[in-house]
Amino acid sequence: MNISKPQQRTLHALAQGGAILIERDERGTLVAAECVTREGWRLSDCDLAVFKSLKQKRLIASRGGGPYRITREGLLCLRAQGDNRTSARGW
């Protein structure tokens, strides 16, 4: 399955314990979605388009009205991400 770089970054943040929080207007229409890491930082790559794409591919899901988290299918779609410190050293 083809997954863009912003989607990959979002899935990696979710796999490490993050969550996607959504905001709706008074009519129930989605207005905004933001990914919050487990440390409480906001991921700038995650926007409404990335959220909708991940949800359509069933890589994220919400249970019991809670925040959106990564699903088992989402974990299987993740590619391994190298450690930035070792690549900076040229190993």
N, C-alpha and C positions, 0 to 999 in steps of 0.2 A: 504494500500500500504506500502510495506517495504521500509524504508528510513534509510540509514546508519547514524552514528553519524556525520561524516564530512558534509553530505548532510543536516542534521538537523541544524548544526551550521551555514552553509551557508544560509539556508532559513531563520533562525532567524535574521541574519544580514541584509538580504534583506528586511524582513518584517519591520525592524526598520528604513528603509530608505537607505540602502546600494545599491550598484550596482556591476555588474560583467563587467569588461572591458576585451575585448579580443584583441589579437594581431595576425595579419596574416602576412605571408611572401609575397614576390613579386608575387607568383603564386596564392595567395588567400587561402592557406592552413592554418588552425589554428595552431598556434605555442604555444601560452600561453593564460591562462585565470586567472585573479585574482579578488578576491572579495574585494571591498573597502567599509568600513563601512561609515555611515553618518558623523562620526568624521574625516574621512580621513585615518584611519588605515587600513592596509592590513591584511586580514584573511589568516593565513597560511594553514588552512585546505582545502581551495578551490584550486583545481588544474584542469588540463584539463580533467581528468577522471570524477571528480565530476561535472564539467560543462556539459560534454556530457551526463552524466546520468540524470541530472536535466532537460536538454533540451529535451531529448528523452521522459521523462515522462511528458513533457509539464507543468512543475512546474515553469519555467522561460520563458520569452519571451522578444524580443527586438521590439520596435516600432519606425518606421521612421529612422532606422539606428542608434538609440541611444544605450546606455548601456543596458544590460540585467537586468530586474527587475522581481520580483515575480509576478506570475499570481494569479487569484482568486482560481484556483485549488491548487496552492502551499500554499496559506493561509489556505485552508481547510485541507491540509495534515499535517500541523504543529501540533505537540503535545505541550501542555502547558509546559513551562520551569519554574521551581521553582526559587524563589529568592535565590541567593547564600548566602546572609547575614542572612536570617532566618534559613537556614539549618545549618549554621556554629554555631549558638547559640543553636542548639538542640531542637528547637520548633517544 
